[in-house]
């Protein structure tokens, strides 16, 4: 082969590779794994076949139990329903704030072909207990099927990393919409309406899909401004532990320091630190935390009732008390999230002090609003 012919072949090869790279760049982003807040999984080439624009829905894997149903699968609903898959866990405040919208959508659209499947993937071991989840389902008025994803099988199948997260699956079984976290409610509902209209046409059904946007009552608004991060008590994730040894399982004798730093967890007394939680061994113990925000929540439990006095900036929490605080104290026993501070006016920086009057409270996490 001559030198000239070789050069021509190289030029042709480079051109082909460049064209392939350019075409690859035109392909839509894939839904798994998601990394944005809300995204409709599609590209600008709306005329392209669905299998070139979307990924197929993934199946429920190794369910540990069901609530509101004897069993369900994604596959049995494809071709019949529009499906909303919601990953949640009941002690998560972010998940709790989305539930009024989910229950309202189910009431509004179930007769038009919407099915919601709540995939309950536990953050903590106590959230694997079906009776605990059943209590939450009843408390929040959930009528749609709930799957217990205790072994994270479905979570991993969807390559999920977030609570809450919602996937919309169309009549053909493609995941066409993905939303991470709270918010985006109007956008999500508009997409539900669009998919239900497509379903109606595809199945030759008569009638119409309800329009408008739901407005659930007693919606808890998220506050604006810089808030403290989620704070974990257990050794698996207690990197903000200020006066003890982070990552260490076992008993630690702790004393409150003179300087209380922002977003740093302090414990006082004799504490047993386990992987998911910290439990006080002392008859009297304290939790101290300087936070930024308007609301404070704690996920906690106890085998028998434990009374906790709630102070803010050294004084009884008063009018800023959360709904679980009565006369300055909260009684902790059930495995759940407790509302400690719900200030209706002030967003600021404060020192929270919890004085525990009995041993064996199990503290899991602080979250803030």
C-alpha positions as CSV (number, residue, x, y, z in Angstrom):
1,X,0.0,0.0,0.0
2,X,1.4,3.5,-0.9
3,X,2.0,6.2,1.7
4,X,-0.7,8.3,0.1
5,X,-3.3,5.5,0.4
6,X,-2.4,4.9,4.0
7,X,-2.9,8.6,4.8
8,X,-6.3,8.6,3.1
9,X,-7.4,5.5,5.1
10,X,-6.3,7.2,8.4
11,X,-8.3,10.3,7.5
12,X,-11.4,8.2,6.8
13,X,-11.0,6.3,10.1
14,X,-10.7,9.5,12.1
15,X,-13.8,10.9,10.4
16,X,-15.8,7.8,11.3
17,X,-14.7,7.9,14.9
18,X,-15.6,11.5,15.1
19,X,-19.0,10.9,13.7
20,X,-19.6,8.2,16.2
21,X,-18.6,10.4,19.1
22,X,-20.8,13.2,17.8
23,X,-23.8,10.9,17.6
24,X,-23.2,9.5,21.1
25,X,-23.3,13.0,22.3
26,X,-26.9,13.4,20.9
27,X,-28.2,10.5,23.0
28,X,-30.4,11.4,26.0
29,X,-29.1,11.2,29.6
30,X,-30.1,7.9,31.3
31,X,-32.3,7.9,34.4
32,X,-30.1,5.5,36.4
33,X,-28.5,6.7,38.5
34,X,-30.1,10.1,38.9
35,X,-28.2,13.0,40.2
36,X,-30.5,16.0,39.6
37,X,-33.5,17.4,41.5
38,X,-36.1,16.8,38.8
39,X,-35.8,15.6,35.3
40,X,-38.0,14.4,32.5
41,X,-36.1,11.6,31.0
42,X,-36.2,12.5,27.3
43,X,-34.4,14.3,24.6
44,X,-35.4,17.0,22.1
45,X,-36.0,14.3,19.4
46,X,-39.5,13.6,20.5
47,X,-40.2,11.6,17.3
48,X,-37.6,9.0,18.1
49,X,-38.9,5.6,19.4
50,X,-39.4,5.4,23.1
51,X,-36.8,2.6,23.4
52,X,-34.2,5.2,22.2
53,X,-35.3,7.8,24.7
54,X,-36.1,6.0,27.9
55,X,-35.2,3.0,30.0
56,X,-37.6,0.2,30.9
57,X,-39.0,0.2,34.4
58,X,-37.2,-2.1,36.9
59,X,-39.1,-4.7,38.9
60,X,-39.7,-5.0,42.6
61,X,-37.1,-7.3,44.1
62,X,-37.3,-9.5,47.2
63,X,-40.1,-7.7,49.1
64,X,-40.3,-8.4,52.8
65,X,-44.0,-7.8,53.0
66,X,-46.9,-5.7,51.7
67,X,-49.4,-3.3,53.1
68,X,-52.8,-2.4,51.4
69,X,-52.2,-5.4,49.0
70,X,-51.5,-9.1,49.1
71,X,-48.7,-8.5,46.5
72,X,-47.9,-6.5,43.4
73,X,-45.4,-6.3,40.6
74,X,-44.4,-3.6,38.1
75,X,-44.8,-6.0,35.2
76,X,-48.4,-6.9,35.9
77,X,-49.4,-3.2,35.7
78,X,-47.6,-2.3,32.5
79,X,-50.0,-1.9,29.7
80,X,-52.8,-1.3,32.1
81,X,-51.8,1.6,34.4
82,X,-49.6,4.6,34.7
83,X,-47.3,3.8,37.7
84,X,-45.7,6.2,40.2
85,X,-43.0,4.5,42.2
86,X,-42.2,6.4,45.4
87,X,-39.1,5.5,47.5
88,X,-39.7,6.6,51.1
89,X,-39.1,5.7,54.7
90,X,-41.5,6.7,57.5
91,X,-39.2,8.5,59.9
92,X,-37.8,10.9,57.2
93,X,-39.3,14.4,57.5
94,X,-38.7,15.1,53.8
95,X,-40.7,12.0,52.9
96,X,-43.5,12.9,55.4
97,X,-43.9,16.3,53.7
98,X,-44.5,14.7,50.3
99,X,-47.2,12.3,51.4
100,X,-50.2,14.7,51.3
101,X,-49.5,15.2,47.6
102,X,-49.2,11.4,46.9
103,X,-52.4,10.6,48.8
104,X,-54.2,13.4,47.0
105,X,-53.0,12.3,43.6
106,X,-54.1,8.7,44.3
107,X,-57.6,9.9,45.3
108,X,-57.8,12.1,42.3
109,X,-56.4,9.8,39.5
110,X,-56.8,6.2,40.6
111,X,-60.0,5.8,38.7
112,X,-58.3,7.2,35.6
113,X,-55.6,4.6,35.7
114,X,-52.9,5.8,38.1
115,X,-51.3,3.3,40.5
116,X,-48.9,4.4,43.1
117,X,-46.4,1.9,44.7
118,X,-44.7,3.1,47.9
119,X,-41.4,1.3,48.2
120,X,-40.6,1.6,51.9
121,X,-36.8,1.3,52.1
122,X,-35.7,1.6,55.8
123,X,-32.9,3.9,56.9
124,X,-32.9,2.4,60.4
125,X,-33.5,-1.2,61.6
126,X,-36.8,-0.3,63.4
127,X,-38.2,0.8,60.1
128,X,-38.1,-2.9,58.9
129,X,-40.9,-3.8,61.4
130,X,-44.1,-4.1,59.4
131,X,-46.2,-3.0,62.4
132,X,-44.2,0.3,62.5
133,X,-44.7,0.9,58.8
134,X,-48.4,-0.1,59.1
135,X,-48.8,2.5,61.8
136,X,-47.3,5.2,59.6
137,X,-49.4,4.1,56.6
138,X,-52.5,4.6,58.7
139,X,-51.3,7.9,60.3
140,X,-50.7,9.5,56.9
141,X,-53.8,8.1,55.2
142,X,-52.0,6.0,52.6
143,X,-54.4,3.8,50.6
144,X,-52.1,2.8,47.8
145,X,-49.9,-0.4,48.0
146,X,-46.7,-0.2,50.0
147,X,-43.9,-2.7,49.6
148,X,-41.4,-3.4,52.4
149,X,-37.9,-3.2,50.7
150,X,-36.1,-4.3,53.9
151,X,-33.1,-5.8,52.0
152,X,-32.8,-2.8,49.6
153,X,-33.4,-5.1,46.6
154,X,-35.7,-2.7,44.8
155,X,-33.6,0.3,45.9
156,X,-30.5,-1.3,44.3
157,X,-32.4,-2.4,41.2
158,X,-33.3,1.3,40.6
159,X,-29.8,2.4,41.6
160,X,-31.4,4.8,44.0
161,X,-29.6,6.9,46.6
162,X,-32.3,9.3,47.9
163,X,-35.3,9.6,50.2
164,X,-37.8,10.5,48.8
165,X,-37.6,9.8,45.1
166,X,-40.3,9.4,42.5
167,X,-40.3,7.6,39.2
168,X,-43.2,7.8,36.7
169,X,-43.7,4.8,34.4
170,X,-45.9,5.2,31.3
171,X,-48.4,2.8,29.8
172,X,-45.6,1.1,27.8
173,X,-43.4,0.5,30.8
174,X,-40.8,3.2,30.3
175,X,-39.5,5.4,33.1
176,X,-40.3,8.9,31.6
177,X,-39.9,11.1,34.7
178,X,-37.7,11.2,37.8
179,X,-37.9,13.5,40.8
180,X,-35.5,13.6,43.7
181,X,-36.5,15.1,47.0
182,X,-39.4,17.4,47.9
183,X,-41.0,20.0,45.6
184,X,-41.8,19.9,41.9
185,X,-45.4,19.0,42.8
186,X,-47.1,20.9,40.0
187,X,-44.6,19.6,37.4
188,X,-45.1,16.1,38.6
189,X,-48.9,16.3,38.5
190,X,-48.9,17.8,35.0
191,X,-46.8,14.8,33.9
192,X,-49.3,12.4,35.5
193,X,-52.1,14.0,33.6
194,X,-50.1,13.8,30.3
195,X,-49.4,10.1,30.9
196,X,-53.0,9.3,31.8
197,X,-54.2,11.0,28.6
198,X,-51.8,8.9,26.6
199,X,-53.1,5.8,28.4
200,X,-56.7,6.6,27.6
201,X,-55.9,7.0,23.9
202,X,-53.9,3.8,23.8
203,X,-56.6,1.8,25.5
204,X,-59.5,3.4,23.5
205,X,-61.2,4.6,26.7
206,X,-63.7,7.4,26.7
207,X,-63.9,10.2,29.2
208,X,-61.4,12.7,30.4
209,X,-58.6,13.1,32.9
210,X,-59.1,15.5,35.7
211,X,-57.3,18.8,35.3
212,X,-56.1,21.4,37.8
213,X,-53.5,21.0,40.5
214,X,-54.2,19.5,44.0
215,X,-53.9,21.7,47.0
216,X,-53.7,19.5,50.1
217,X,-54.6,21.0,53.4
218,X,-52.1,21.6,56.3
219,X,-49.0,21.4,54.0
220,X,-45.8,21.9,56.0
221,X,-43.7,24.5,54.1
222,X,-39.9,24.1,54.1
223,X,-38.1,27.1,55.6
224,X,-35.7,29.2,53.6
225,X,-32.1,30.0,54.7
226,X,-29.1,28.1,55.9
227,X,-30.1,25.1,58.0
228,X,-28.0,22.7,60.0
229,X,-27.2,19.4,58.3
230,X,-28.7,16.1,59.4
231,X,-26.8,14.9,62.4
232,X,-26.4,11.2,63.2
233,X,-25.8,9.8,66.7
234,X,-24.6,6.3,65.8
235,X,-21.0,5.3,65.2
236,X,-21.6,4.6,61.5
237,X,-22.2,8.3,60.6
238,X,-21.4,10.5,63.7
239,X,-18.7,12.5,62.1
240,X,-20.1,15.7,63.9
241,X,-19.6,14.2,67.4
242,X,-17.8,17.0,69.3
243,X,-16.8,15.6,72.7
244,X,-16.5,11.9,72.0
245,X,-14.7,9.6,69.6
246,X,-16.5,9.4,66.2
247,X,-16.9,6.0,64.6
248,X,-16.3,4.1,67.9
249,X,-18.7,1.5,69.1
250,X,-19.0,1.2,72.9
251,X,-19.3,3.1,76.1
252,X,-18.1,6.7,76.4
253,X,-18.2,8.8,79.6
254,X,-18.8,12.4,78.4
255,X,-18.9,15.9,79.8
256,X,-20.3,19.0,78.2
257,X,-17.5,21.4,77.2
258,X,-17.5,25.1,77.8
259,X,-17.5,26.0,74.1
260,X,-20.5,24.7,72.1
261,X,-19.7,24.9,68.4
262,X,-22.2,25.2,65.6
263,X,-23.4,22.0,64.0
264,X,-21.5,19.8,66.5
265,X,-23.1,17.1,68.6
266,X,-22.3,17.0,72.4
267,X,-23.5,14.3,74.8
268,X,-23.3,14.5,78.6
269,X,-23.3,11.4,80.9
270,X,-22.5,7.8,80.3
271,X,-23.4,6.8,76.7
272,X,-23.3,3.5,74.8
273,X,-22.7,4.3,71.1
274,X,-24.0,1.7,68.7
275,X,-23.9,1.7,64.9
276,X,-27.3,3.4,64.3
277,X,-27.9,5.2,67.6
278,X,-26.6,6.3,71.0
279,X,-28.3,5.3,74.2
280,X,-27.8,6.9,77.6
281,X,-26.8,4.6,80.5
282,X,-27.0,7.4,83.1
283,X,-30.1,8.1,85.0
284,X,-29.7,11.7,84.0
285,X,-28.0,12.6,80.7
286,X,-28.0,15.5,78.2
287,X,-27.9,16.2,74.5
288,X,-26.6,19.6,73.4
289,X,-26.6,21.0,69.9
290,X,-26.1,24.5,68.5
291,X,-28.3,24.7,65.4
292,X,-29.4,27.0,62.6
293,X,-33.0,26.8,61.5
294,X,-36.6,27.2,62.5
295,X,-37.6,23.6,63.3
296,X,-35.8,20.7,65.0
297,X,-36.8,17.1,64.8
298,X,-35.3,14.0,66.4
299,X,-35.7,10.4,65.5
300,X,-35.7,8.4,68.7
301,X,-37.2,5.5,70.6
302,X,-37.2,3.8,74.0
303,X,-38.4,0.4,75.4
304,X,-40.4,2.2,78.1
305,X,-41.4,5.9,78.2
306,X,-38.5,8.4,78.7
307,X,-39.3,12.0,79.7
308,X,-37.1,14.6,78.1
309,X,-37.0,18.3,79.0
310,X,-36.5,20.6,76.0
311,X,-34.6,23.9,76.5
312,X,-33.6,26.5,74.0
313,X,-30.9,28.9,74.8
314,X,-31.1,27.8,78.4
315,X,-34.8,28.5,78.8
316,X,-38.0,26.3,78.4
317,X,-38.8,26.2,74.7
318,X,-42.2,27.9,75.3
319,X,-44.2,29.0,72.3
320,X,-41.6,27.6,69.9
321,X,-42.3,24.1,71.2
322,X,-43.0,21.4,68.6
323,X,-46.2,19.5,68.5
324,X,-44.7,16.5,70.5
325,X,-43.6,18.8,73.4
326,X,-46.2,19.4,76.1
327,X,-45.4,21.7,79.0
328,X,-41.8,21.8,78.1
329,X,-41.2,18.0,77.9
330,X,-41.5,15.3,75.3
331,X,-42.2,11.6,76.1
332,X,-40.3,9.3,73.9
333,X,-41.1,5.6,73.4
334,X,-42.5,4.8,69.9
335,X,-39.9,4.3,67.1
336,X,-40.5,7.6,65.1
337,X,-39.7,11.2,64.4
338,X,-40.5,13.7,67.2
339,X,-41.1,17.4,66.7
340,X,-39.1,19.3,69.3
341,X,-39.0,22.9,68.0
342,X,-41.5,24.5,65.5
343,X,-40.9,28.2,65.7
344,X,-43.6,30.0,63.7
345,X,-41.6,33.2,63.4
346,X,-37.9,33.0,64.1
347,X,-35.3,31.5,61.8
348,X,-32.0,31.7,63.6
349,X,-29.2,30.2,65.6
350,X,-29.9,28.6,69.0
351,X,-28.6,26.1,71.5
352,X,-30.9,23.1,72.0
353,X,-30.5,21.2,75.3
354,X,-32.3,17.9,75.9
355,X,-32.3,16.8,79.6
356,X,-33.1,13.1,79.8
357,X,-34.6,11.9,83.0
358,X,-34.3,8.1,82.6
359,X,-31.8,5.7,81.0
360,X,-32.1,3.9,77.7
361,X,-33.3,6.5,75.3
362,X,-32.1,5.6,71.8
363,X,-31.3,8.7,69.7
364,X,-30.8,8.2,66.0
365,X,-30.7,11.5,64.2
366,X,-31.5,15.3,64.3
367,X,-33.0,17.0,61.3
368,X,-33.8,20.6,60.8
369,X,-36.4,22.8,59.1
